[in-house]
Amino acid sequence: MQFQPIYEHGKLLLPKIEFNMTSNQSVGIITDLKRKQLIMNQLEDHSRYYLFRAGQNEYMHLSVEELITFLINVTERNDRAARLIEYFGLKEERKVKIKDLSSSKRMYVTLLRVFFAHQPTIVLEEPYFYLEEEDRRHFKRILDDLSKEKRILMLTSNLEDAMISCDVIYRLNELGFHPLDIRDSEEDKQEAQEQDRANITLQKIYTKKNDKVILFDPPEVDYIESMDGSVLVHVGGENYVCALTLTELEQRLNNFGFFRCHRSYIVNLQKVREIITWTKNSYSLRLSTGKDAVVPLSRSKLQELKSLLHL
């Protein structure tokens, strides 16, 4: 897939993007609302792409069974409504009008339109956002089946949602477009142990979320904090648990421009935009991360930081 660069007031919002999508593959892009819309707007060839936009509505006056029958007829599928209702897990709701369903079930029924799409590529904007757990499981199963014959692109602001169904995940933000290195926890455990034993320079930061190991390049990290006995790595407004201690991370990240600015914080100095003086003995660092993050700076660390920055 290809996307052309887009500028706004001289600022690059969307870089030129190129990546390959093969059959039987689901790709996720984690980004913000503005960039999601810019991507969707470039997918105008409706013979190739089926677009599902967040907040899309359904025929509220129809029952579930009437809607599925209508979609079968419109798409000329050789299928029976009763079989699909069972496949979708909607036997109990088949006679219920869509307007009377719960908000989660209503969105799930609306998402079922993708099952009837004839296009080879399905593009979904925030498909899991409004779904409760049961509906998430149902829709994941449907997407898994669809991915056997179609290409699926998911646009979301939530890493966990992308991890539910996507084989490959990219992050798109002010720093550009780059892949996330995500592996199954068990598959990665041995490699992590071998790296620790070798005591080599840290090239990746190992974090964990939802039984997945997520590896970040040091420049991607905004800051790291210790909170309630856990070490959290902050990247692009989200946080990920890391098994290493702050002291271990400080030692490993020293050569990558990181600084222990507080007993509970390590900051990426490349992301520091401003030193804030609150009082004579109280300081903070404001980061240029797009999230306006602020981390504390210990008074005892102020001179060391000024020396590092040649201030």
C-alpha positions in Angstrom: 0.0 0.0 0.0 1.1 3.5 -0.7 0.2 6.9 0.9 1.3 10.3 -0.3 2.8 12.8 2.1 0.5 15.5 3.4 1.6 18.9 4.9 -0.5 21.3 7.0 0.8 24.9 7.5 4.3 23.7 6.4 4.3 20.8 8.9 4.5 17.2 7.7 1.5 15.4 9.1 1.7 12.3 7.0 5.0 11.1 5.5 5.2 9.1 2.4 4.3 5.5 3.4 4.9 2.3 1.5 4.5 -1.2 2.9 3.5 -4.6 1.5 0.3 -6.5 2.5 0.1 -10.2 1.6 -3.0 -12.4 1.6 -3.7 -13.9 5.0 -2.2 -10.9 6.7 -3.6 -8.3 9.0 -1.7 -5.0 9.5 -2.3 -2.5 12.2 -1.3 1.2 12.3 -1.3 2.9 15.6 -1.9 6.7 15.2 -4.0 9.6 16.2 -7.4 10.8 14.9 -6.1 13.3 12.4 -3.7 10.9 10.7 -6.3 8.1 10.7 -8.6 10.4 8.7 -5.8 11.4 6.3 -5.1 7.7 5.6 -8.8 6.9 5.1 -9.2 9.8 2.7 -6.5 8.4 0.4 -8.2 5.1 0.0 -10.8 6.2 -2.6 -10.7 3.2 -4.9 -13.8 1.4 -3.6 -13.3 -1.5 -6.0 -10.1 -2.4 -4.0 -10.9 -1.2 -0.5 -13.9 -1.6 1.8 -13.8 1.2 4.4 -15.4 0.9 7.8 -15.3 4.2 9.7 -15.7 4.6 13.4 -19.2 5.6 14.4 -20.8 4.2 11.3 -24.5 3.6 11.7 -26.8 0.8 10.7 -30.5 0.5 9.8 -32.0 1.0 13.2 -35.5 0.0 12.3 -34.6 -3.5 11.1 -34.3 -6.5 13.3 -31.0 -8.4 13.3 -32.5 -11.1 11.2 -33.9 -8.6 8.7 -30.6 -6.8 8.4 -28.6 -10.0 7.7 -31.3 -11.2 5.2 -31.0 -7.7 3.5 -27.2 -7.9 3.3 -27.4 -11.5 1.9 -29.7 -10.2 -0.9 -27.8 -7.1 -1.6 -24.5 -8.9 -1.9 -26.0 -11.9 -3.7 -24.4 -14.4 -1.4 -25.4 -18.0 -1.6 -26.0 -18.3 2.1 -28.9 -18.7 4.6 -29.7 -16.1 7.2 -30.2 -18.8 9.9 -26.7 -20.2 9.4 -25.1 -16.7 9.5 -27.0 -15.7 12.6 -25.6 -18.8 14.3 -22.1 -18.1 13.0 -22.3 -14.5 14.2 -23.5 -15.7 17.7 -26.7 -13.7 17.4 -29.4 -16.4 17.9 -30.8 -14.7 21.0 -30.9 -11.3 19.3 -32.2 -12.3 15.9 -35.7 -10.8 16.4 -34.5 -7.7 18.2 -34.5 -4.4 16.4 -31.1 -2.9 16.1 -32.1 0.3 17.9 -33.0 -1.8 20.9 -29.7 -3.6 21.2 -27.0 -2.6 23.7 -24.5 -0.1 22.4 -21.8 -2.8 22.1 -24.1 -5.3 20.4 -25.3 -2.5 18.0 -21.7 -1.7 17.0 -20.9 -5.4 16.6 -23.9 -5.9 14.3 -22.8 -2.8 12.3 -19.3 -4.3 12.0 -20.8 -7.4 10.4 -21.0 -5.4 7.1 -17.3 -6.2 6.6 -18.2 -9.9 6.3 -20.2 -9.2 3.2 -17.6 -7.0 1.5 -16.4 -8.2 -1.9 -13.3 -6.0 -2.0 -9.9 -7.8 -1.5 -8.8 -5.3 1.2 -10.8 -4.3 4.3 -9.8 -1.1 6.1 -11.2 -0.8 9.7 -11.1 2.4 11.8 -11.2 1.6 15.6 -13.3 -1.7 15.2 -12.9 -2.8 18.8 -13.3 0.6 20.5 -17.0 0.3 21.4 -17.1 -3.5 21.9 -17.5 -5.3 25.2 -15.5 -8.5 25.8 -18.0 -11.0 24.4 -18.5 -9.0 21.2 -14.7 -8.5 20.8 -14.2 -12.3 20.9 -16.9 -12.8 18.2 -15.6 -10.1 15.9 -12.0 -11.3 16.3 -13.1 -14.8 15.2 -14.8 -13.3 12.1 -11.7 -11.2 11.3 -9.5 -14.3 11.7 -11.7 -16.1 9.2 -11.8 -13.2 6.8 -8.0 -12.8 6.9 -7.6 -16.3 5.3 -8.8 -14.8 2.0 -8.5 -11.0 2.4 -6.0 -8.4 3.5 -7.0 -6.4 6.6 -5.7 -3.0 7.6 -6.7 -1.7 11.0 -6.3 1.9 12.1 -6.4 2.5 15.8 -5.0 4.6 18.6 -4.8 1.7 21.0 -1.9 -0.8 20.9 -4.0 -3.5 22.7 -6.7 -3.4 20.0 -4.1 -3.8 17.3 -2.5 -6.7 19.1 -5.9 -8.6 19.2 -5.9 -9.3 15.5 -2.9 -7.9 13.7 0.2 -9.8 12.5 2.3 -6.7 11.8 1.9 -3.4 13.7 3.3 0.1 12.7 3.3 3.3 14.7 2.6 6.6 12.9 3.3 9.8 14.8 5.3 13.0 14.6 8.5 10.9 14.5 7.4 9.1 11.3 6.2 5.7 10.3 8.0 2.7 11.8 7.3 -1.0 12.7 6.9 -2.2 16.2 8.9 -5.3 17.2 6.3 -7.5 18.9 6.8 -11.2 19.8 5.1 -13.9 21.7 6.4 -13.9 25.3 7.5 -17.5 25.4 9.2 -17.3 22.0 11.2 -14.3 23.1 12.1 -15.3 26.7 15.1 -17.4 25.7 16.5 -14.6 23.5 16.1 -12.1 26.3 18.0 -14.4 28.7 20.8 -14.9 26.2 21.1 -11.2 25.7 21.4 -10.6 29.5 24.0 -13.3 29.8 26.1 -11.9 27.0 26.0 -8.4 28.8 26.1 -6.6 25.4 25.1 -3.0 24.8 21.4 -2.7 25.0 19.9 -2.2 21.4 16.3 -2.9 22.4 14.2 -2.2 25.4 12.1 -5.2 26.4 8.7 -4.5 27.7 5.5 -6.6 28.1 1.8 -6.0 27.6 -1.0 -8.6 27.4 1.5 -11.5 27.4 3.3 -10.0 24.4 6.9 -8.9 24.5 7.2 -5.5 22.8 10.7 -4.2 21.8 11.4 -0.5 21.5 14.5 1.1 20.1 15.9 3.5 22.7 15.2 6.7 20.6 11.4 5.8 20.6 11.2 6.0 24.4 10.1 9.3 26.0 10.8 8.5 29.6 10.8 5.7 32.2 9.4 5.8 35.7 9.2 3.6 38.7 5.7 3.6 40.3 4.2 1.3 42.9 6.9 -1.3 42.5 6.6 -1.4 38.7 8.9 0.1 36.0 6.9 1.7 33.2 8.4 2.7 29.8 6.5 5.6 28.2 6.3 5.7 24.5 3.9 8.0 22.5 1.5 8.6 25.4 1.3 4.9 26.4 3.1 2.9 29.0 4.6 -0.6 29.0 5.9 -2.7 31.9 9.6 -3.5 32.0 11.2 -6.3 34.1 14.5 -4.4 34.5 15.1 -2.0 37.4 15.6 1.7 36.9 19.3 1.2 37.9 19.8 -1.5 35.3 18.1 0.6 32.6 20.1 3.7 33.6 23.4 1.7 33.1 22.2 0.2 29.8 20.8 3.5 28.4 23.6 5.8 29.4 25.2 5.7 25.9 21.8 6.5 24.2 21.4 10.0 25.7 19.2 9.0 28.7 19.5 10.8 32.1 18.5 9.8 35.6 16.7 13.1 36.4 15.0 11.8 39.6 15.2 8.8 41.8 12.1 7.5 40.1 12.6 8.8 36.6 14.9 8.4 33.6 14.4 10.8 30.7 15.4 10.7 27.0 17.3 14.0 26.7 16.5 14.2 23.0 12.9 14.7 24.0 13.5 17.5 26.6 12.1 20.9 25.4 12.2 23.0 28.6 13.5 23.1 32.1 10.7 24.5 34.3 11.6 26.3 37.5 8.6 26.1 40.0 10.4 27.4 43.1 14.0 27.8 44.1 14.2 24.1 44.9 11.6 22.6 42.6 12.1 21.8 38.9 10.6 19.8 36.1 11.4 18.8 32.5 8.8 19.4 29.8 9.1 16.9 26.9 8.4 17.5 23.2 6.4 14.3 22.8 3.1 15.7 21.5 1.5 14.8 24.8 3.0 17.7 26.8 4.5 15.3 29.3 6.3 16.7 32.4 8.7 14.8 34.6 10.3 15.9 37.8 13.9 17.0 38.0 15.7 16.6 41.3 17.5 19.7 42.7 20.6 17.6 43.1 20.5 16.7 39.4 20.1 20.2 38.0 23.8 21.1 37.7 24.7 17.7 36.3 22.0 18.2 33.6 23.1 21.7 32.8 26.7 20.4 32.3 25.4 17.6 30.0 23.5 20.1 28.0 26.3 22.7 28.1 24.0 25.3 29.7 
